[in-house]
Amino acid sequence: MNVQILDDYEAFVKGKAPEDVESGFEPSDLGDHLFDFQASIVEWACKRGRAAIFADTGLGKTAMQTEWARQVSEHTGGMVLIAAPLCVAQQTVEEAAKFGIHIQYCRSPADIKGGTQIVITNYEMIEKFDPAEFAGIVLDESSILKSHTSKTRALIIEMFQRTPYRLSCTATPSPNDHMELGNQAEFLGVMTGTEMLAMFFVHDGGDTSQWRLKGHGKTRFWEWMATWAICIRNPADLGFDGTRYNLPGLKMHEHVVEASEPLDGQLFAGIAQTLTERRDAKRKSMAERIALTADLVNSHNRPAIVWCHLNDESKALTAAIPDAIEVTGSMTADEKETAIMAFTHGSRRVLVSKASICGFGMNWQHCHDMVFAGLDDSYESFYQAIRRCHRFGQAHIVDVHLVSSESEGAVKANLERKQAQADDMAQSMVSHMRELTKQKIKGLAMEKSEYKREVAQGDGWTVHLGDCVDVARDLPDASIDFSVFSPPFASLYTYSNSDRDMGNCKDYAEFYGQFKFLIAELFRITKPGRLLSFHCMNLQTSKFRDGVIGLHDFRGELTRMFTAAGWIFHSEVCIWKDPVTAMQRTKALGLLHKTIRKDSSMSRQGIPDYLVTMRKPGENAEHISHTHETFPVDKWQRYASPVWMDINPTRTLQFKTARESDDERHICPLQLDVIERAMELWSNPGDVVFSPFTGIGSEGYVSIEMGRKFIGAELKRSYWELAKRNLSQAREIKASGLFNEEELEAEAA
């Protein structure tokens, strides 16, 4: 046995896992202004080098990111740039000064003074700066990138891809906003957003028509995220005391004004159904909503924030509230900053603005009253606007007033539903990562699921639970008479989350890299002059994953790999498949009739199956002979045909009980007709047959039925368990006809 080959295979499997590469440094003299959990997070982020801190509002992201910036600057002797939303920059400068950290606010490189270590600017001005001048970059409130153009997001990711140290800070991101997580990972250089979606997510056009985590990819996704991100809603999530971070209450008050006139196109006042109708309802109720909002704010002398939706609302509200100051998008940066800081420092009691302008990053715990005079359709903006006041450090119950027209429907109930849904999703995200994060903060290695081998035996059969390469390398040289199987292909987390699963490969190259180890073992264990058959099909490519819509020559690549390993390309047969059934199941663009009417250059034929057979060089010591009675001419003519038109696609073993809820595809057992023909052609009764991908035991079932001995390997336990039952009951299955016709016919329909 070649020990080097074994070592290389184990190294290959280990290398398939997403790599956790720390590129940072050991921090020194962390600021004593940090709380215990903050110090632990900063220490981890410095060691990581490129990291994300997803900490809920009020947990001290400013303290953590400014201390991280100071550590990077002192470690490298270079400058660190912080990008922040408008006016958050000035607030950051003031807060950092309390910690003894000097930060200079600059709008262009010309503003940077000699000796400056940390520079902060606004997102709108970031492209003026040369990234090569900075050793580190911090994105403050990085979720704001979602409200910027794709051009801005791409610019920031591209600008800082060579910056050694990167930190992304935001409140807990929505676990349902996969593109936000992809943007974060891409900015940090962990993985591109496209790679992340291809690896962990599936877009199946179901009820949501959105990307969702693959069932078997969930664990691996959270493990991967935990290598580069800290997700925390309370210090208790990291094992620290979180009692002082319990938030005061949040009260939502709904105020509905009567609809004074029907919406456009309606005879009587009714509920808005479309986006256009909702806008019409807002416009026609504006005067009443402004009057009610002004009454609410003018009824007391406490600080208050008024969020509006329309420019005319903003102007009218400012006029109706004597001590209000307005912040609009048309203002210059200086004007916005002056107005926002006037409210922040208490010289103006009321702030009137849109959530898209002032709803991110600011700390306004001095205020616990706010009114939404108008709402848009973004829950993210609504949530962020509330969190300017309802955050850790707030001493009072926060009252949120929602003013709407009765034409807008149940606004409060809808928002509360979205809030509860968002809270559940965020809590789910934190809970998934909690234990992983605790291990990381404490410097412990993350626990990995243990790989276990088992074996089951019966009359003439042995089935191993384990990695097929691992099982094959334990078999003696030249001990197998015939092998038949259907190999998997690169399709991450479709049937399991094991790195040993050959389906769990991020691309074809990785799959072929792993499959070559099996080919070598199959060559070693096969007797000279004997054969091996694999069942496969060519694979569709997609625009998203591969960049083009077409076909990948899977059959050809496997054939070339086998011949490169010393096998002789013996034969192949094409197995006909009904293109109508394939079209109904896959909805493939090239098979749809509408495609040939629109542009037949995109039309193609259905994709057949192939049975490709390889022969090991040498003399076959035990001839495989047949008589005229057992193999008449007409039967041989059917078998010798290069195309098998008579394979029954529904004659397979029953598989429902082996399918797990997290499986992303139906199990596709190899048709019994195909196995029987191959075994009859290329093996003798009493021969030892091997299948490295046993699945539910189809090859083993046929082996027993035809008087052969069988050895199989299967990595997935639920399949292995069913394979054991199928093999131990092979004769009963044959007698009862427990095949799979009904299941496959139902699936095709």
HELIX and SHEET records of a PDB file:
HELIX    1   1 VAL A    3  LYS A   16  1                                  14    
HELIX    2   2 ASP A   36  ARG A   48  1                                  13    
HELIX    3   3 LYS A   61  THR A   76  1                                  16    
HELIX    4   4 VAL A   88  LYS A   98  1                                  11    
HELIX    5   5 PRO A  109  ASP A  111  5                                   3    
HELIX    6   6 TYR A  123  LYS A  128  5                                   6    
HELIX    7   7 PRO A  131  GLU A  133  5                                   3    
HELIX    8   8 SER A  142  SER A  147  5                                   6    
HELIX    9   9 SER A  150  MET A  159  1                                  10    
HELIX   10  10 HIS A  178  PHE A  187  1                                  10    
HELIX   11  11 GLY A  193  PHE A  200  1                                   8    
HELIX   12  12 GLY A  215  GLY A  217  5                                   3    
HELIX   13  13 LYS A  218  TRP A  228  1                                  11    
HELIX   14  14 PRO A  235  LEU A  238  5                                   4    
HELIX   15  15 THR A  243  TYR A  245  5                                   3    
HELIX   16  16 LEU A  275  LYS A  284  1                                  10    
HELIX   17  17 MET A  286  ASN A  298  1                                  13    
HELIX   18  18 ASN A  311  ALA A  320  1                                  10    
HELIX   19  19 ALA A  333  THR A  344  1                                  12    
HELIX   20  20 ALA A  355  CYS A  358  1                                   4    
HELIX   21  21 TYR A  379  ILE A  386  1                                   8    
HELIX   22  22 GLU A  406  GLU A  408  5                                   3    
HELIX   23  23 VAL A  411  ILE A  441  1                                  31    
HELIX   24  24 CYS A  468  ALA A  472  1                                   5    
HELIX   25  25 TYR A  508  ILE A  525  1                                  18    
HELIX   26  26 LYS A  543  ASP A  546  1                                   4    
HELIX   27  27 PHE A  554  ALA A  564  1                                  11    
HELIX   28  28 PRO A  579  THR A  586  1                                   8    
HELIX   29  29 LEU A  589  LEU A  591  5                                   3    
HELIX   30  30 HIS A  593  LYS A  598  1                                   6    
HELIX   31  31 SER A  600  MET A  602  5                                   3    
HELIX   32  32 VAL A  633  ALA A  640  1                                   8    
HELIX   33  33 LYS A  656  ALA A  658  5                                   3    
HELIX   34  34 LEU A  672  TRP A  682  1                                  11    
HELIX   35  35 SER A  698  GLU A  705  1                                   8    
HELIX   36  36 ARG A  717  SER A  728  1                                  12    
HELIX   37  37 ALA A  730  SER A  736  1                                   7    
HELIX   38  38 GLU A  741  ALA A  748  1                                   8    
SHEET    1   A 7 GLN A 104  TYR A 105  0                                        
SHEET    2   A 7 ILE A 118  ASN A 122  1                                        
SHEET    3   A 7 MET A  79  ALA A  84  1                                        
SHEET    4   A 7 PHE A 134  ASP A 140  1                                        
SHEET    5   A 7 TYR A 165  THR A 170  1                                        
SHEET    6   A 7 ARG A  50  ALA A  55  1                                        
SHEET    7   A 7 ALA A 229  ILE A 232  1                                        
SHEET    1   B 2 PHE A 201  VAL A 202  0                                        
SHEET    2   B 2 ARG A 212  LEU A 213 -1                                        
SHEET    1   C 6 LEU A 250  VAL A 257  0                                        
SHEET    2   C 6 VAL A 398  SER A 405  1                                        
SHEET    3   C 6 ASP A 369  PHE A 372  1                                        
SHEET    4   C 6 ALA A 304  CYS A 308  1                                        
SHEET    5   C 6 VAL A 350  LYS A 354  1                                        
SHEET    6   C 6 ALA A 324  GLU A 326  1                                        
SHEET    1   D 9 GLU A 454  GLY A 458  0                                        
SHEET    2   D 9 TRP A 461  LEU A 465 -1                                        
SHEET    3   D 9 LYS A 709  GLU A 714  1                                        
SHEET    4   D 9 VAL A 688  SER A 691  1                                        
SHEET    5   D 9 ILE A 480  PHE A 485  1                                        
SHEET    6   D 9 THR A 526  MET A 537  1                                        
SHEET    7   D 9 ASP A 609  ARG A 615 -1                                        
SHEET    8   D 9 ILE A 568  ILE A 575 -1                                        
SHEET    9   D 9 VAL A 643  TRP A 644  1                                        
SHEET    1   E 2 LEU A 539  THR A 541  0                                        
SHEET    2   E 2 GLY A 550  HIS A 552 -1                                        
END                                                                             
